[in-house]
């Protein structure tokens, strides 16, 4: 198997993301400025004291800024991350601002004063790094000063996320309940910890296969959660492929529409407070859709599958794959019964994100 060679920039970005998860400061530099960052979720008061004087500035995503009604201030009026000037004296106070699960316990926030980010491209890259670290998109922030133990460039983050770095790592025969002749293929990049997987079912022929893009869902796929329809969709798709001449399941390690398992569970907690899945993601500070479908296109290219019949209720998947050069010759809907726990979730997907049968 041919794995992509190591890339210095991608390695720097991977080390910086790891540092954020561990509660260490990171410097991100872009063409318009450099920022020193400390992830609020993983920080300690001791780390904050070493990082900045308090009250400390905070960097939030644009989505979270909208929830906190900050975009009426001039420094926060354009889309993108927002910097709050001297907003918190300790980690607990910062979490009350950053974590929407604490909003009901801390209803009176502010007033806040926003300031220029002093590095818009670096701030935008920081939000991407937070998502890949599985952290809340919220940081203590200061203008870059002195030396940095961990640092990366905005372009390094782009190199880390380049789907062209994905390569086939291993493959083997894997009999499964839907098909005893299935083959599993694993894909990885040198710097990313998560491996994506394809399951090829049936005997390849000249016809375009039935393809299902399935984003990882631990709660639905493994634990049988009734809050979503992921588990039933996965198994129904596999059996549909077995009934077709052949098919390919692309299992993408993009839990919670790309926000990670912990943040998905935070979104579940917000749903218990009455928010739908769209508003829950926005309150967390994430976009409604954060998955990267270029990864799926790269996997298909490596499998030499240029034309597909896509099994999905989401027309956006068709458009995103077509943009990446995949010829989607047919969209096959996937209709499954609802249950009392997911009926509102499925209605939200239909009414707010354009899903259709």
Residue, then its C-alpha position, 0 to 999 in steps of 0.5 A: x500500500x502506498x501511504x502519502x509521505x510526511x509533510x512538514x506543514x501537516x506535521x506542525x498542524x497535527x502537533x499544534x492540534x495535539x497541544x490544544x487538546x493537552x491544554x498547552x498554548x499554541x501560536x497560529x500565524x497567517x499573512x495578516x497576523x499571528x495569535x497565541x491561543x489556549x483552548x478554554x476547554x482544556x486550560x487550567x487556571x495555572x495555565x491561564x495565569x502563565x499565558x495572559x494577565x486577567x481579565x483575558x481576551x477570548x476568541x469565539x466562533x462567529x456562530x457562538x457570537x451570534x448566539x451571544x448577540x455580539x454581532x451588532x458591535x463594529x468589531x464583530x459585524x463581519x462573519x467569522x471569529x470574534x474577540x472579546x476584550x478582557x472577558x474572563x478572569x478564570x477558566x470557569x468564567x470563560x467556560x460560562x461564556x463558551x459552553x452553551x450547556x451552561x447558558x441556563x445556569x449563567x443567563x446574564x452574560x456580559x456586557x462584552x466589548x469586542x476587539x479586532x482579532x489582530x489576525x483574521x486568517x489565524x483566528x479562522x484556522x483556530x476554529x478549524x483546529x478546535x473542531x479537529x481536536x474535538x474541543x469547543x471553538x473557544x480560546x483565550x487569546x493574545x497577540x503573539x509575543x515571545x517564543x512559542x513551544x508549539x506553532x503552525x501556519x495557516x497554510x499548515x492547517x490546509x496541508x493537514x486537511x488536504x484529501x490528496x494525502x489520503x492513501x490506502x493503508x490496508x485491505x482484507x476480505x471481511x465476511x459480514x451479515x449482509x454479504x459474505x464476500x465483502x472486502x474492507x479497505x482502510x485509508x489514512x494520512x500520515x498525520x491524522x489519527x482517524x482512519x476512514x474505511x470502505x466496505x466493498x460488497x458484491x462483485x465489481x462490474x461495469x455498472x456504477x455501484x450503489x454507494x452510501x456515505x455514512x458518517x461515524x455515529x457511535x451512539x447509533x451504529x454501536x449503541x443502538x441510539x433511538x435519537x437518530x436513524x444512523x444505525x438503521x440506515x447503515x444496515x439498510x444500506x448494506x442489505x441494499x448493496x447486497x441486493x444490487x450487483x455491487x456497492x461501496x459503503x464509505x464509513x467516514x470518521x466524522x462523528x456528529x456532522x464533523x464536530x466530534x463525539x464529545x461535542x455531539x453529546x453536548x448537542x444532545x444535551x441542548x436538544x434535551x433543553x428544547x433546541x433542534x439539532x441545527x440550533x444546538x450546533x450553532x449554539x455550540x459555535x459550529x456550522x450546521x454542516x462541518x463534514x468534509x466530503x472531499x475525503x469521500x471523493x478521494x476514497x472513491x478515486x483510490x478505489x477507481x470508482x468514478x461513477x456511482x448511484x448514491x444512496x442518500x436523502x440529502x441532495x447536498x451530498x450529491x452536489x458536494x460529490x459532483x463538485x469534487x468530480x464524482x459522477x452521481x448518475x442516480x440518487x437513491x432515497x433511503x426510507x425508514x420508519x421513525x420512532x418517538x425519539x427521532x421523529x423531531x430530528x428527522x423533521x428538522x433534517x427535512x425542514x431545515x437541511x433539505x433532506x428529502x425522499 
